[in-house]
Amino acid sequence: MRLIGLAVVLTVSLILAPLTAEGQQAEKMYRVGLLSPTTQVSVSKPFGGVCGPWATLKVAISFSSSAQQRGDLIGCLN
Amino acid sequence: MRVDVIVAVVTQASLAAKNATKTIPIVMLAVGDPVGAGLVASLAQPGGNITGTSFQNVEVAGKSLELLKNAIPKARVVAVLWNPANPVYQAQMVKATEAAARALGIQLRLLAARDANEVDKAFTTMTGERTDALVVIVDPLFTAAPTPTRIAALAVTSRLPSISAFREYAEAGGLMAYAANFAERGRRTAVYVDKILKGTRPGDLPVEQPTTFDLVINSKTAKALGLTIPQTLLLRADEVIQ
């Protein structure tokens, strides 16, 4: 995937509810790219590094928080 | 890097994502007018690999100007600060604002700014000619800190009542803001991602529009500008910053 002119991609790892197979739990990992037209800023909260300044960042945080509330979000990678 | 879903923030990023892939699901966030921007065929049935939440800025652009006129009934010449580097969305917003201006008997003065320096130059122009008020068309350039605080301060120094379509503008010292709630839009966007990861096709998920818009008035700024905001407008406000 190539996105010309837009540099910020935040990768959020999501995990769905554990899948049970033959008594063992399997976890399926997903990657969600967050694409913003603004420059990258790192912050310490809430997940150790989110991309995008201010208003865009606020959206990113609320997006992440919602996922976390449902127990889906397990991490965030720049 | 292969991702399972792309969350694209604002029109510019959503258009880039759409141009980049026809297979990876795209969830728009805070797009002003998804249909007008050519992102989806319709809100009810977006089709293809894209869906998400609208911010509906374009539809309410005229409302912002009307609220500004309510605050300053004598306003005849209103400056519009816009960013031509974000062409599709900004053109939609300018067009909608122009239509509202005609209906309200307001003359618009369009002032372009592609970076912070041009924002300063725009204010020099505003103060050099008759300008009664200012509309800041919301754009990542203007919403990224510290620009909102800078714009709000310049507006006060230039004695210009102003409005923008993001509530943080009023919090940063702008006179007024009229906008959908960004945080609520963000939470709704997460629901789309969840559904898509669980198997729903993006094109089958209708684009969701905001149901509420908040009017925020900064009374400290009104005081600094020597303005008395009409009581009727204050009563309509969802928040008055003291």
Interface residues (C-beta under 8 A of the other chain):
Chain A: M1 R2 L3 I4 G5 L6 V9 T11 L14 L16 Y30 R31 V32 G33 L34 L35 S36 P37 T38 T39 G52 P53 W54 A55 T56 K58 V59 A60 I61 S62 F63 S64 S65 S66 A67 R70 D72
Chain B: M1 R2 V3 D4 V5 I6 V7 A8 V9 V10 Q12 A13 A16 A17 A20 T21 I24 L29 A30 N86 P140 T143 A144 A145 P148 F166 E168 F182 A183 E184 R185 G186 R187 T189 A190 V191 V193 D194 L197 K198
